[in-house]
Amino acid sequence: MERNSHRQLANMKKSLFDQGYLDQEQFTQLEELQDEANPNFVEEVVTLYYRDSARLIQNIEQALAEKNPLDFTKLDNYMHQFKGSSCSIGAKKLKNECTQFREYCRTGNGEG
């Protein structure tokens, strides 16, 4: 049973790498930080990432709802945080989307 779980996890990671969602090198570096002293390190980091991401997305949605006028500085700050945490776990596609969103903030492109 445990063997199947390991195989399923390995297949899922490979799929995320192949599809470009996760940067293999960055995620592997994160996994290398896990050891006997911290056997759940990756799980804890990813859990914190999801918790922090949910909070940031909620803040971004609130900032976008306050349209008169949009606070591009605030939005850029949230996206900077989201980009940084996405980079730290290797969430490549999210990092790229954050970069694009930050460019919209820098140019004052509310439609973007």
Sine and cosine of phi, psi and omega as CSV:
sin_phi,cos_phi,sin_psi,cos_psi,sin_omega,cos_omega
0.00,0.00,-0.74,0.67,-0.02,-1.00
-0.89,0.45,-0.58,0.82,0.02,-1.00
-0.89,0.46,-0.66,0.75,0.04,-1.00
-0.89,0.45,-0.63,0.78,0.02,-1.00
-0.89,0.46,-0.70,0.72,0.02,-1.00
-0.89,0.45,-0.67,0.75,0.01,-1.00
-0.91,0.41,-0.67,0.74,0.01,-1.00
-0.89,0.45,-0.68,0.73,0.03,-1.00
-0.89,0.45,-0.69,0.72,0.02,-1.00
-0.88,0.47,-0.66,0.75,0.03,-1.00
-0.91,0.42,-0.64,0.77,0.01,-1.00
-0.91,0.42,-0.70,0.71,0.03,-1.00
-0.88,0.48,-0.70,0.71,0.01,-1.00
-0.86,0.51,-0.67,0.74,0.02,-1.00
-0.89,0.46,-0.68,0.73,0.02,-1.00
-0.91,0.42,-0.61,0.80,0.06,-1.00
-0.92,0.40,-0.76,0.65,-0.05,-1.00
-0.87,0.49,-0.59,0.81,-0.02,-1.00
-0.99,0.13,-0.11,0.99,0.04,-1.00
0.99,0.10,0.17,0.98,0.02,-1.00
-0.97,0.25,-0.60,0.80,0.01,-1.00
-0.88,-0.48,0.67,-0.74,0.11,-0.99
-0.99,0.16,0.90,-0.44,-0.12,-0.99
-0.87,0.49,-0.69,0.72,-0.03,-1.00
-0.89,0.45,-0.72,0.69,-0.02,-1.00
-0.90,0.43,-0.71,0.70,-0.02,-1.00
-0.92,0.39,-0.60,0.80,0.04,-1.00
-0.90,0.43,-0.64,0.77,0.06,-1.00
-0.88,0.48,-0.63,0.77,0.04,-1.00
-0.89,0.45,-0.70,0.71,0.01,-1.00
-0.89,0.46,-0.55,0.83,-0.01,-1.00
-0.92,0.38,-0.31,0.95,0.05,-1.00
-0.98,0.19,-0.25,0.97,0.03,-1.00
-0.99,0.17,0.72,-0.69,0.03,-1.00
-0.54,-0.84,-0.14,-0.99,-0.02,-1.00
-0.88,0.47,-0.54,0.84,0.01,-1.00
-0.95,0.30,-0.47,0.88,0.01,-1.00
-0.75,-0.66,0.94,0.35,-0.11,-0.99
-0.93,0.37,-0.33,0.95,-0.02,-1.00
-0.93,-0.36,0.38,0.93,-0.10,-0.99
-0.82,0.57,-0.78,0.62,-0.06,-1.00
-0.89,0.46,-0.69,0.72,0.02,-1.00
-0.86,0.51,-0.68,0.73,-0.01,-1.00
-0.91,0.41,-0.68,0.74,0.00,-1.00
-0.90,0.44,-0.70,0.71,-0.01,-1.00
-0.92,0.40,-0.63,0.78,0.05,-1.00
-0.88,0.47,-0.71,0.71,0.05,-1.00
-0.89,0.45,-0.63,0.77,0.04,-1.00
-0.86,0.51,-0.74,0.67,0.00,-1.00
-0.90,0.44,-0.66,0.75,0.00,-1.00
-0.89,0.45,-0.73,0.68,0.00,-1.00
-0.91,0.41,-0.63,0.78,0.01,-1.00
-0.89,0.45,-0.66,0.75,0.02,-1.00
-0.87,0.49,-0.67,0.74,0.02,-1.00
-0.90,0.43,-0.71,0.71,-0.01,-1.00
-0.90,0.44,-0.66,0.75,0.02,-1.00
-0.89,0.46,-0.65,0.76,0.05,-1.00
-0.89,0.46,-0.68,0.73,0.04,-1.00
-0.89,0.45,-0.65,0.76,0.02,-1.00
-0.90,0.44,-0.70,0.71,0.02,-1.00
-0.87,0.49,-0.66,0.75,0.04,-1.00
-0.89,0.46,-0.70,0.71,-0.01,-1.00
-0.90,0.44,-0.60,0.80,0.02,-1.00
-0.95,0.31,-0.46,0.89,0.01,-1.00
-0.95,0.30,-0.44,0.90,0.03,-1.00
-1.00,0.06,0.98,0.22,-0.20,-0.98
-0.99,0.17,-0.19,0.98,-0.15,-0.99
-0.94,-0.33,1.00,-0.05,-0.38,0.93
-1.00,0.06,0.17,-0.99,0.06,-1.00
-0.91,0.41,0.67,-0.74,0.03,-1.00
-1.00,-0.04,1.00,0.02,-0.07,-1.00
-0.91,0.41,-0.48,0.88,0.03,-1.00
-0.92,0.40,-0.71,0.70,0.03,-1.00
-0.90,0.44,-0.72,0.69,0.01,-1.00
-0.87,0.49,-0.68,0.73,0.01,-1.00
-0.89,0.46,-0.62,0.78,0.03,-1.00
-0.89,0.45,-0.71,0.70,0.04,-1.00
-0.88,0.48,-0.69,0.72,-0.03,-1.00
-0.93,0.37,-0.54,0.84,0.07,-1.00
-0.88,0.47,-0.70,0.71,0.03,-1.00
-0.90,0.45,-0.70,0.72,-0.02,-1.00
-0.90,0.43,-0.66,0.75,0.02,-1.00
-0.90,0.44,-0.70,0.71,-0.01,-1.00
-0.88,0.48,-0.71,0.71,0.00,-1.00
-0.94,0.34,-0.56,0.83,0.05,-1.00
-0.91,0.41,-0.64,0.76,0.05,-1.00
-0.88,0.47,-0.64,0.77,-0.11,-0.99
-0.90,0.43,-0.45,0.89,0.03,-1.00
-0.96,-0.27,-0.04,1.00,0.04,-1.00
1.00,0.03,0.34,0.94,0.01,-1.00
-0.98,0.22,0.99,0.16,-0.18,-0.98
-0.88,0.47,-0.73,0.68,-0.04,-1.00
-0.91,0.41,-0.65,0.76,0.04,-1.00
-0.90,0.43,-0.66,0.75,0.04,-1.00
-0.85,0.53,-0.70,0.72,0.00,-1.00
-0.90,0.43,-0.65,0.76,0.04,-1.00
-0.91,0.42,-0.63,0.78,0.04,-1.00
-0.89,0.45,-0.66,0.75,0.02,-1.00
-0.86,0.50,-0.71,0.71,0.01,-1.00
-0.90,0.44,-0.69,0.72,0.00,-1.00
-0.88,0.48,-0.66,0.75,0.01,-1.00
-0.90,0.44,-0.57,0.82,0.06,-1.00
-0.90,0.44,-0.65,0.76,0.07,-1.00
-0.88,0.48,-0.63,0.78,0.03,-1.00
-0.91,0.42,-0.69,0.72,-0.01,-1.00
-0.89,0.46,-0.57,0.82,-0.03,-1.00
-1.00,-0.06,-0.01,1.00,0.01,-1.00
0.93,0.36,0.53,0.85,-0.03,-1.00
-1.00,0.00,1.00,-0.03,0.01,-1.00
-0.91,0.41,-0.53,0.85,0.02,-1.00
-0.92,0.39,-0.64,0.77,0.00,-1.00
-0.88,0.47,0.00,0.00,0.00,0.00
